[in-house]
């Protein structure tokens, strides 16, 4: 079990320039009160009080990396609709570089709308198009990634942006001096396509799907993580386990099958939306700032803990992480 405190890591954390590439979307949170049931069907009636829009997916990861001091260049796809404008306006306000965002008038920007009352999610409605990246889109990414920062975070939500062609571009750019790439993977996707990653960060369900087994204790977590790592060409893997913490498997480090368990930070869980984005972004921030893999994972665990303690997807800071 790693006992290193986040505050102990920060003096060694240097400046960071980071590329974030992946599926962009808009998260919408509609909150209100429920005081009666519908006479039309056995469902609650939500009296809307507030509606909040925030960038989601890779756009949320980019914002969280920016919160932590990274200079961020973002690559992904948006439509030319109101949801896209919401995303781009928020990114611009945070000084995230969006020259790498491909605008496609033929698609609808992915939007996830959550309806909540008293801190509980009642329903989520998704509006999305899963479409492979087109040839012009890949050419657009190729031209931009060629001069983007060599430290890269890939945020794969399975919407089509993170294609094999994009991953080859990422691999080539990350292969430059001081380069690397971290992947926040999509569920059910063959992790072999992420080969060469410095780290892959599946959650419990994503790891179980690939390993074909349930994680019920430390031993089964290790076996599942090893199976996931093996499927990814022995790439290091951090399996996040919610309140049970996380397990880092790094074959070839600290022995033939090095592993570290990270205890979860004790936080009241308010909303898990975007926690994986925050975790992956902080890990990439740590690695790009000169921290080692284990220390970067500790930073990521702290960021995830802060993220779940708040409603929606909101800003985090290094000072907050240092308090954990």
C-alpha positions as CSV (number, residue, x, y, z in Angstrom):
1,X,0.0,0.0,0.0
2,X,1.4,3.4,-1.0
3,X,1.4,5.9,1.8
4,X,3.0,8.8,-0.1
5,X,1.1,12.1,0.4
6,X,0.2,14.4,-2.5
7,X,1.8,17.4,-0.8
8,X,5.1,15.4,-0.9
9,X,4.9,15.1,-4.6
10,X,4.3,18.7,-5.6
11,X,7.8,20.1,-5.1
12,X,9.0,17.6,-7.8
13,X,6.1,18.5,-10.3
14,X,7.5,20.5,-13.2
15,X,5.8,22.4,-16.0
16,X,3.6,20.5,-18.4
17,X,2.5,20.6,-22.0
18,X,-0.1,18.0,-22.9
19,X,-2.1,16.8,-25.9
20,X,-5.5,15.5,-25.1
21,X,-7.2,13.5,-27.9
22,X,-10.6,11.8,-27.9
23,X,-14.4,12.0,-27.9
24,X,-15.8,15.4,-27.1
25,X,-19.3,15.9,-25.7
26,X,-21.5,18.2,-23.7
27,X,-22.7,17.2,-20.2
28,X,-26.1,18.7,-19.1
29,X,-27.3,18.5,-15.6
30,X,-31.0,19.3,-15.0
31,X,-31.8,19.5,-11.3
32,X,-35.1,20.0,-9.5
33,X,-37.5,18.6,-6.9
34,X,-39.9,15.7,-7.0
35,X,-43.1,16.2,-5.1
36,X,-45.5,13.9,-6.9
37,X,-45.9,11.1,-9.4
38,X,-47.2,11.5,-12.9
39,X,-50.9,10.5,-13.4
40,X,-49.9,9.3,-16.9
41,X,-47.3,6.7,-15.9
42,X,-45.6,5.4,-12.7
43,X,-42.8,7.9,-13.0
44,X,-41.8,11.0,-10.9
45,X,-42.5,14.5,-12.1
46,X,-39.3,16.6,-11.9
47,X,-40.0,20.3,-11.3
48,X,-36.9,21.9,-13.0
49,X,-34.9,24.4,-10.9
50,X,-31.5,24.6,-12.6
51,X,-29.8,23.5,-15.7
52,X,-26.0,23.4,-16.0
53,X,-23.9,22.6,-19.1
54,X,-20.2,21.5,-18.9
55,X,-17.8,20.0,-21.4
56,X,-17.6,16.2,-21.1
57,X,-15.5,13.3,-22.3
58,X,-12.1,14.4,-23.6
59,X,-13.1,18.0,-23.2
60,X,-13.6,17.5,-19.5
61,X,-10.2,15.7,-19.3
62,X,-8.6,18.7,-21.0
63,X,-10.2,21.1,-18.5
64,X,-9.0,19.1,-15.6
65,X,-5.5,19.0,-16.9
66,X,-5.6,22.7,-17.4
67,X,-6.8,23.1,-13.8
68,X,-3.7,21.4,-12.7
69,X,-1.4,23.7,-14.7
70,X,-0.9,21.9,-18.0
71,X,-0.7,23.8,-21.3
72,X,-3.3,21.8,-23.2
73,X,-3.9,21.2,-26.9
74,X,-7.2,19.4,-27.6
75,X,-8.0,17.1,-30.6
76,X,-11.5,15.7,-31.3
77,X,-14.7,16.2,-33.2
78,X,-17.7,18.5,-32.7
79,X,-20.7,19.4,-34.9
80,X,-21.7,22.9,-35.7
81,X,-24.6,23.1,-33.3
82,X,-25.5,24.8,-30.0
83,X,-23.9,22.0,-28.0
84,X,-20.6,22.5,-29.8
85,X,-20.7,26.2,-29.1
86,X,-21.2,25.5,-25.4
87,X,-18.2,23.2,-25.3
88,X,-15.9,25.5,-27.3
89,X,-16.9,28.6,-25.2
90,X,-16.0,26.8,-22.0
91,X,-12.7,25.6,-23.4
92,X,-11.8,29.0,-24.6
93,X,-12.6,30.5,-21.2
94,X,-10.1,28.1,-19.7
95,X,-7.4,28.8,-22.4
96,X,-7.5,25.2,-23.7
97,X,-6.1,25.3,-27.3
98,X,-8.8,24.0,-29.7
99,X,-7.2,24.4,-33.1
100,X,-7.2,20.6,-33.2
101,X,-11.0,20.3,-32.9
102,X,-12.5,19.1,-36.2
103,X,-15.9,20.6,-37.0
104,X,-18.3,18.4,-38.9
105,X,-21.6,20.0,-39.9
106,X,-23.0,16.5,-40.7
107,X,-22.9,15.3,-37.1
108,X,-24.8,16.1,-33.9
109,X,-22.5,16.9,-31.0
110,X,-22.8,14.2,-28.4
111,X,-24.9,15.4,-25.5
112,X,-25.6,13.5,-22.2
113,X,-28.4,15.0,-20.2
114,X,-28.8,13.9,-16.6
115,X,-31.9,14.6,-14.5
116,X,-31.3,14.8,-10.8
117,X,-33.2,15.5,-7.6
118,X,-31.9,15.6,-4.0
119,X,-28.5,14.6,-5.3
120,X,-29.8,11.4,-7.0
121,X,-29.8,10.8,-10.7
122,X,-33.2,9.9,-11.9
123,X,-32.5,9.5,-15.6
124,X,-29.9,10.0,-18.3
125,X,-30.7,10.8,-21.9
126,X,-28.0,10.5,-24.5
127,X,-28.0,12.1,-28.0
128,X,-25.1,10.9,-30.0
129,X,-23.8,9.6,-33.3
130,X,-21.1,6.8,-33.3
131,X,-19.3,7.4,-36.5
132,X,-15.7,6.4,-37.5
133,X,-13.4,9.3,-38.3
134,X,-13.5,10.2,-42.0
135,X,-10.4,10.5,-44.2
136,X,-10.5,14.3,-44.1
137,X,-10.8,14.2,-40.3
138,X,-7.8,11.9,-40.0
139,X,-5.8,14.2,-42.3
140,X,-6.8,17.1,-40.1
141,X,-5.5,15.3,-37.0
142,X,-2.3,14.2,-38.7
143,X,-1.4,17.8,-39.5
144,X,-2.1,19.0,-36.0
145,X,-0.7,16.2,-33.9
146,X,2.6,16.3,-35.8
147,X,3.5,19.5,-33.9
148,X,1.5,19.0,-30.7
149,X,3.0,18.2,-27.3
150,X,4.5,14.7,-27.2
151,X,2.9,13.9,-23.8
152,X,-0.5,12.7,-24.8
153,X,-3.7,11.6,-23.0
154,X,-6.2,9.6,-25.1
155,X,-9.8,9.7,-23.9
156,X,-11.8,6.9,-25.6
157,X,-15.5,6.9,-25.2
158,X,-16.1,4.7,-28.2
159,X,-17.8,7.3,-30.3
160,X,-15.4,6.9,-33.2
161,X,-12.7,9.6,-32.9
162,X,-10.2,7.2,-31.3
163,X,-9.7,5.1,-34.4
164,X,-6.8,2.8,-35.2
165,X,-5.5,5.6,-37.5
166,X,-5.6,8.2,-34.7
167,X,-3.8,5.8,-32.4
168,X,-1.1,5.3,-34.9
169,X,-0.6,9.1,-35.1
170,X,-0.5,9.2,-31.3
171,X,2.0,6.4,-31.1
172,X,4.3,8.1,-33.6
173,X,4.1,11.5,-31.8
174,X,4.6,9.9,-28.4
175,X,7.6,8.1,-29.7
176,X,9.6,11.3,-29.8
177,X,12.0,12.2,-27.1
178,X,10.3,12.6,-23.7
179,X,7.0,11.5,-25.3
180,X,4.4,9.0,-23.9
181,X,0.7,8.4,-24.1
182,X,-1.9,7.5,-21.4
183,X,-5.2,5.9,-22.3
184,X,-8.6,6.2,-20.5
185,X,-10.1,3.3,-22.4
186,X,-13.6,2.6,-23.7
187,X,-15.6,-0.3,-22.3
188,X,-15.4,-3.6,-24.2
189,X,-12.7,-2.4,-26.6
190,X,-9.8,-4.7,-27.3
191,X,-6.9,-3.2,-25.3
192,X,-4.5,-4.5,-27.8
193,X,-5.2,-1.4,-29.8
194,X,-3.7,0.7,-27.0
195,X,-0.3,-1.1,-27.2
196,X,2.7,1.0,-26.4
197,X,0.8,3.1,-23.8
198,X,2.7,4.3,-20.7
199,X,-0.5,3.5,-18.8
200,X,-4.1,2.4,-19.4
201,X,-6.7,3.3,-16.7
202,X,-9.7,0.9,-16.9
203,X,-12.3,1.0,-14.2
204,X,-13.6,-2.2,-12.5
205,X,-16.2,-2.9,-15.1
206,X,-13.9,-2.2,-18.1
207,X,-11.3,-4.5,-16.6
208,X,-13.8,-7.3,-15.8
209,X,-15.1,-7.2,-19.4
210,X,-11.7,-7.9,-20.9
211,X,-10.5,-10.3,-18.2
212,X,-13.8,-12.3,-18.2
213,X,-13.9,-12.5,-14.5
214,X,-15.3,-10.6,-11.5
215,X,-13.1,-8.5,-9.2
216,X,-14.2,-9.5,-5.6
217,X,-11.0,-9.1,-3.6
218,X,-7.3,-8.1,-4.0
219,X,-6.3,-11.4,-5.5
220,X,-9.0,-11.3,-8.2
221,X,-8.1,-7.7,-8.9
222,X,-4.5,-8.6,-9.5
223,X,-5.4,-11.5,-11.8
224,X,-7.9,-9.3,-13.8
225,X,-5.4,-6.5,-14.1
226,X,-2.7,-8.9,-15.3
227,X,-5.1,-10.3,-17.9
228,X,-6.0,-6.7,-19.1
229,X,-2.3,-5.8,-19.2
230,X,-1.5,-9.0,-21.1
231,X,-4.2,-8.2,-23.7
232,X,-2.6,-4.7,-24.1
233,X,0.8,-6.1,-24.8
234,X,2.0,-5.9,-21.2
235,X,1.2,-2.2,-20.9
236,X,1.1,-0.9,-17.3
237,X,-2.5,-0.8,-16.1
238,X,-4.2,1.1,-13.2
239,X,-7.5,-0.5,-12.4
240,X,-9.7,2.0,-10.4
241,X,-12.0,0.3,-7.9
242,X,-14.1,3.0,-6.4
243,X,-14.2,3.0,-2.6
244,X,-11.7,0.1,-2.7
245,X,-8.9,2.2,-4.2
246,X,-6.9,1.2,-7.2
247,X,-4.4,-1.4,-8.3
248,X,-1.4,-0.5,-10.5
249,X,0.1,-3.4,-12.4
250,X,3.4,-2.6,-14.2
251,X,4.9,-5.8,-15.7
252,X,8.7,-5.6,-15.8
253,X,8.9,-3.0,-13.0
254,X,9.7,-3.8,-9.4
255,X,10.1,-7.4,-10.3
256,X,8.5,-9.4,-13.1
257,X,5.0,-8.4,-12.2
258,X,5.3,-5.2,-10.1
259,X,2.1,-4.0,-8.5
260,X,1.0,-1.3,-6.0
261,X,-2.3,-1.0,-4.2
262,X,-3.6,2.5,-3.6
263,X,-6.0,3.1,-0.8
264,X,-9.0,5.3,-1.7
265,X,-9.2,8.8,-0.1
266,X,-12.0,9.1,2.3
267,X,-14.5,11.5,0.7
268,X,-18.2,11.7,0.6
269,X,-19.3,10.6,-2.9
270,X,-21.7,13.1,-4.4
271,X,-21.4,12.6,-8.1
272,X,-19.1,10.2,-10.0
273,X,-19.6,11.9,-13.4
274,X,-16.2,12.8,-14.9
275,X,-14.2,11.1,-12.1
276,X,-12.3,8.9,-14.6
277,X,-11.5,12.0,-16.7
278,X,-10.1,13.8,-13.7
279,X,-8.0,10.7,-12.7
280,X,-6.5,10.2,-16.1
281,X,-5.9,13.9,-16.6
282,X,-4.0,14.2,-13.3
283,X,-1.9,11.1,-14.1
284,X,-0.9,12.6,-17.5
285,X,-0.2,15.9,-15.7
286,X,2.1,14.1,-13.3
287,X,4.0,12.1,-15.9
288,X,4.4,15.2,-18.2
289,X,5.6,17.1,-15.1
290,X,8.4,14.6,-14.4
291,X,6.8,12.4,-11.7
292,X,7.3,8.7,-11.9
293,X,4.4,6.3,-12.7
294,X,3.4,5.4,-9.1
295,X,3.5,9.1,-7.9
296,X,1.5,10.1,-11.0
297,X,-1.1,7.5,-10.1
298,X,-1.3,8.8,-6.5
299,X,-1.9,12.3,-8.0
300,X,-4.6,10.8,-10.2
301,X,-6.3,9.1,-7.2
302,X,-6.4,12.4,-5.4
303,X,-8.0,14.2,-8.3
304,X,-10.6,11.5,-8.7
305,X,-11.5,11.7,-5.0
306,X,-12.0,15.5,-5.3
307,X,-14.1,15.1,-8.4
308,X,-16.6,12.7,-6.9
309,X,-17.0,14.9,-3.8
310,X,-18.8,17.6,-5.9
311,X,-21.8,17.9,-8.1
312,X,-21.3,17.8,-11.9
313,X,-17.9,18.2,-13.4
314,X,-16.1,21.1,-11.7
315,X,-12.6,22.6,-11.4
316,X,-10.0,21.1,-9.2
317,X,-6.6,22.5,-8.1
318,X,-3.2,21.3,-7.0
319,X,-3.8,23.1,-3.7
320,X,-6.9,21.0,-3.1
321,X,-5.1,17.8,-3.9
322,X,-2.3,18.7,-1.5
323,X,-4.8,18.8,1.3
324,X,-5.7,15.1,0.9
